[in-house]
Amino acid sequence: AFTSIGYDGEHFDNVTGLPKPRISAAQDEILAVAERCLYSGGAVLEVLQKTSIPTPLGKIVIGRVTRPGKIVLAGPNNRRDLAAVIDRFSELGVRLTIVDGALSRIAPLVMAQALLLCTGAARNTDIELLAAETRRVAEVFKTPVLEENGRVACMTSVLNQTGFDQFMNAARNAETIRLEGIFSELFYSKLLDW
């Protein structure tokens, strides 16, 4: 099965304006797409399930390809909704789900068991800049997983002073600090000082 946490398969990238590779959907593949993407290419989908998962392009629909062709993919754009789509795929007997990612939206990729980092001229035509950026992103994904033992302080997001104070109260007696979600540069600086 396939879905995307971005917007993929269009002729030109919506951000950079550069040409992008099209996406081909094969017979019997299962897709999760926003409603307005259902008829955006030559592929024909039989709608299997309509969900209540919202996107800017309508609610997510789960469908099976009945006529192969090009497709535009726009799917769930957060971790919770991606998890719900993957669960729906599992209920349909899907054993492998491929999620097309987006560099500006990395958090949902925590749902993945494996990651392929791909980039190219649709991201940036300056090859040296593109290579440097790709190296930095690869380093983020190489960060080792922390083994948790004993007391753990966990925070899902720290975006303001109140969140920072809550986190620090929990962290003072913790053996392990775990951050899930997003946090501000100011928080990171304060955490390093601490």
NORURLIN-V538351 format. One record per residue. N is the residue number from 0. RES is the residue in one letter. PSI is psi as a letter, one per 40 degrees, with the letter a starting at -180 (* if undefined). OMEGA is omega in radians with two decimals (* if undefined). D_FIRST is the distance of its C-alpha to the first C-alpha in whole Angstrom. Layout:
n->N res->RES psi->PSI omega->OMEGA d_first->D_FIRST
n->N res->RES psi->PSI omega->OMEGA d_first->D_FIRST
This chain:
n->0 res->A psi->i omega->-3.11 d_first->0
n->1 res->F psi->i omega->2.91 d_first->4
n->2 res->T psi->a omega->3.12 d_first->7
n->3 res->S psi->i omega->3.03 d_first->11
n->4 res->I psi->e omega->3.09 d_first->14
n->5 res->G psi->a omega->3.09 d_first->16
n->6 res->Y psi->h omega->-2.98 d_first->16
n->7 res->D psi->i omega->3.08 d_first->15
n->8 res->G psi->e omega->3.10 d_first->16
n->9 res->E psi->i omega->-3.11 d_first->19
n->10 res->H psi->d omega->-3.10 d_first->22
n->11 res->F psi->i omega->3.14 d_first->24
n->12 res->D psi->h omega->-3.11 d_first->23
n->13 res->N psi->d omega->-3.11 d_first->24
n->14 res->V psi->d omega->-3.04 d_first->26
n->15 res->T psi->d omega->-3.08 d_first->28
n->16 res->G psi->e omega->-3.12 d_first->28
n->17 res->L psi->i omega->3.10 d_first->27
n->18 res->P psi->i omega->3.12 d_first->25
n->19 res->K psi->i omega->3.06 d_first->21
n->20 res->P psi->i omega->3.10 d_first->19
n->21 res->R psi->i omega->3.13 d_first->17
n->22 res->I psi->h omega->3.10 d_first->13
n->23 res->S psi->h omega->3.09 d_first->13
n->24 res->A psi->h omega->-3.09 d_first->10
n->25 res->A psi->i omega->3.12 d_first->10
n->26 res->Q psi->h omega->3.04 d_first->11
n->27 res->D psi->e omega->3.03 d_first->9
n->28 res->E psi->i omega->3.10 d_first->6
n->29 res->I psi->h omega->-3.12 d_first->5
n->30 res->L psi->i omega->2.96 d_first->6
n->31 res->A psi->h omega->-3.07 d_first->8
n->32 res->V psi->i omega->3.02 d_first->11
n->33 res->A psi->i omega->-3.06 d_first->15
n->34 res->E psi->d omega->-3.06 d_first->17
n->35 res->R psi->e omega->3.10 d_first->19
n->36 res->C psi->e omega->-3.05 d_first->16
n->37 res->L psi->d omega->-3.03 d_first->15
n->38 res->Y psi->f omega->-3.05 d_first->18
n->39 res->S psi->e omega->3.14 d_first->18
n->40 res->G psi->a omega->-3.12 d_first->18
n->41 res->G psi->e omega->-3.14 d_first->18
n->42 res->A psi->i omega->3.07 d_first->15
n->43 res->V psi->h omega->-3.13 d_first->15
n->44 res->L psi->h omega->2.95 d_first->13
n->45 res->E psi->h omega->-3.12 d_first->14
n->46 res->V psi->h omega->3.12 d_first->14
n->47 res->L psi->d omega->-3.12 d_first->13
n->48 res->Q psi->i omega->2.96 d_first->14
n->49 res->K psi->h omega->-3.13 d_first->16
n->50 res->T psi->i omega->3.05 d_first->16
n->51 res->S psi->e omega->-3.12 d_first->19
n->52 res->I psi->h omega->-3.07 d_first->17
n->53 res->P psi->i omega->2.97 d_first->19
n->54 res->T psi->i omega->3.06 d_first->19
n->55 res->P psi->e omega->-3.12 d_first->22
n->56 res->L psi->f omega->3.14 d_first->20
n->57 res->G psi->i omega->-3.11 d_first->20
n->58 res->K psi->i omega->3.14 d_first->18
n->59 res->I psi->h omega->3.09 d_first->14
n->60 res->V psi->h omega->3.05 d_first->13
n->61 res->I psi->h omega->-3.11 d_first->10
n->62 res->G psi->i omega->3.09 d_first->10
n->63 res->R psi->h omega->-3.13 d_first->9
n->64 res->V psi->h omega->3.09 d_first->10
n->65 res->T psi->d omega->3.00 d_first->14
n->66 res->R psi->h omega->-3.12 d_first->15
n->67 res->P psi->i omega->3.10 d_first->14
n->68 res->G psi->a omega->3.13 d_first->15
n->69 res->K psi->i omega->-3.13 d_first->15
n->70 res->I psi->i omega->2.97 d_first->13
n->71 res->V psi->h omega->-3.12 d_first->14
n->72 res->L psi->h omega->2.93 d_first->12
n->73 res->A psi->h omega->-3.04 d_first->14
n->74 res->G psi->a omega->-3.11 d_first->12
n->75 res->P psi->i omega->-3.05 d_first->14
n->76 res->N psi->e omega->3.02 d_first->17
n->77 res->N psi->i omega->-3.02 d_first->18
n->78 res->R psi->d omega->-3.10 d_first->17
n->79 res->R psi->d omega->-3.10 d_first->18
n->80 res->D psi->d omega->3.07 d_first->16
n->81 res->L psi->d omega->3.10 d_first->13
n->82 res->A psi->d omega->3.14 d_first->14
n->83 res->A psi->d omega->3.12 d_first->14
n->84 res->V psi->d omega->3.12 d_first->10
n->85 res->I psi->d omega->3.08 d_first->9
n->86 res->D psi->d omega->3.11 d_first->12
n->87 res->R psi->d omega->3.09 d_first->10
n->88 res->F psi->d omega->-3.14 d_first->7
n->89 res->S psi->d omega->3.12 d_first->10
n->90 res->E psi->d omega->3.12 d_first->12
n->91 res->L psi->e omega->3.11 d_first->10
n->92 res->G psi->e omega->3.14 d_first->10
n->93 res->V psi->h omega->3.13 d_first->7
n->94 res->R psi->e omega->3.13 d_first->8
n->95 res->L psi->h omega->3.08 d_first->6
n->96 res->T psi->h omega->3.08 d_first->5
n->97 res->I psi->h omega->-3.12 d_first->6
n->98 res->V psi->h omega->3.05 d_first->9
n->99 res->D psi->h omega->-3.03 d_first->11
n->100 res->G psi->a omega->3.10 d_first->14
n->101 res->A psi->h omega->-3.10 d_first->18
n->102 res->L psi->d omega->-3.14 d_first->21
n->103 res->S psi->e omega->-3.09 d_first->23
n->104 res->R psi->g omega->-3.04 d_first->20
n->105 res->I psi->d omega->-3.03 d_first->20
n->106 res->A psi->d omega->-3.13 d_first->20
n->107 res->P psi->d omega->-3.10 d_first->17
n->108 res->L psi->e omega->3.06 d_first->16
n->109 res->V psi->d omega->3.13 d_first->18
n->110 res->M psi->e omega->-3.05 d_first->15
n->111 res->A psi->i omega->3.05 d_first->13
n->112 res->Q psi->e omega->3.11 d_first->15
n->113 res->A psi->i omega->-3.07 d_first->15
n->114 res->L psi->h omega->2.99 d_first->16
n->115 res->L psi->h omega->3.13 d_first->16
n->116 res->L psi->h omega->-3.12 d_first->19
n->117 res->C psi->i omega->3.09 d_first->19
n->118 res->T psi->i omega->-3.14 d_first->22
n->119 res->G psi->a omega->-3.03 d_first->24
n->120 res->A psi->e omega->3.07 d_first->26
n->121 res->A psi->e omega->3.09 d_first->24
n->122 res->R psi->d omega->-3.12 d_first->25
n->123 res->N psi->h omega->-3.14 d_first->28
n->124 res->T psi->e omega->3.07 d_first->31
n->125 res->D psi->h omega->-2.99 d_first->33
n->126 res->I psi->d omega->3.13 d_first->32
n->127 res->E psi->d omega->3.10 d_first->34
n->128 res->L psi->d omega->3.12 d_first->33
n->129 res->L psi->d omega->3.13 d_first->29
n->130 res->A psi->d omega->3.13 d_first->30
n->131 res->A psi->d omega->3.12 d_first->32
n->132 res->E psi->d omega->-3.13 d_first->29
n->133 res->T psi->d omega->3.08 d_first->26
n->134 res->R psi->d omega->3.14 d_first->29
n->135 res->R psi->d omega->3.13 d_first->29
n->136 res->V psi->d omega->3.12 d_first->26
n->137 res->A psi->d omega->3.11 d_first->25
n->138 res->E psi->d omega->3.09 d_first->28
n->139 res->V psi->d omega->-3.11 d_first->27
n->140 res->F psi->e omega->3.10 d_first->24
n->141 res->K psi->e omega->-3.13 d_first->26
n->142 res->T psi->h omega->-3.09 d_first->28
n->143 res->P psi->i omega->3.08 d_first->29
n->144 res->V psi->h omega->-3.11 d_first->28
n->145 res->L psi->h omega->3.03 d_first->31
n->146 res->E psi->h omega->-3.10 d_first->32
n->147 res->E psi->h omega->3.07 d_first->33
n->148 res->N psi->i omega->3.06 d_first->36
n->149 res->G psi->a omega->-3.06 d_first->39
n->150 res->R psi->h omega->-3.09 d_first->39
n->151 res->V psi->h omega->2.98 d_first->36
n->152 res->A psi->h omega->-3.10 d_first->36
n->153 res->C psi->h omega->3.11 d_first->33
n->154 res->M psi->h omega->-3.10 d_first->32
n->155 res->T psi->d omega->3.08 d_first->29
n->156 res->S psi->i omega->3.08 d_first->30
n->157 res->V psi->h omega->-3.05 d_first->34
n->158 res->L psi->e omega->-3.11 d_first->35
n->159 res->N psi->i omega->-3.09 d_first->38
n->160 res->Q psi->d omega->3.13 d_first->42
n->161 res->T psi->d omega->3.11 d_first->41
n->162 res->G psi->d omega->3.12 d_first->38
n->163 res->F psi->d omega->3.13 d_first->39
n->164 res->D psi->d omega->3.10 d_first->42
n->165 res->Q psi->d omega->-3.14 d_first->40
n->166 res->F psi->d omega->-3.11 d_first->38
n->167 res->M psi->d omega->3.09 d_first->42
n->168 res->N psi->d omega->3.13 d_first->43
n->169 res->A psi->d omega->-3.02 d_first->40
n->170 res->A psi->d omega->-3.03 d_first->40
n->171 res->R psi->d omega->-3.10 d_first->44
n->172 res->N psi->e omega->-3.09 d_first->44
n->173 res->A psi->i omega->3.01 d_first->41
n->174 res->E psi->d omega->-3.11 d_first->40
n->175 res->T psi->h omega->3.05 d_first->37
n->176 res->I psi->h omega->3.14 d_first->35
n->177 res->R psi->h omega->3.09 d_first->32
n->178 res->L psi->h omega->3.05 d_first->30
n->179 res->E psi->h omega->3.14 d_first->27
n->180 res->G psi->a omega->-3.05 d_first->26
n->181 res->I psi->i omega->3.10 d_first->28
n->182 res->F psi->i omega->-3.06 d_first->32
n->183 res->S psi->i omega->3.08 d_first->35
n->184 res->E psi->d omega->3.10 d_first->36
n->185 res->L psi->d omega->3.10 d_first->40
n->186 res->F psi->d omega->-3.12 d_first->38
n->187 res->Y psi->d omega->3.12 d_first->37
n->188 res->S psi->d omega->3.13 d_first->41
n->189 res->K psi->d omega->3.13 d_first->42
n->190 res->L psi->d omega->3.11 d_first->40
n->191 res->L psi->d omega->3.08 d_first->41
n->192 res->D psi->d omega->-3.12 d_first->45
n->193 res->W psi->* omega->* d_first->45
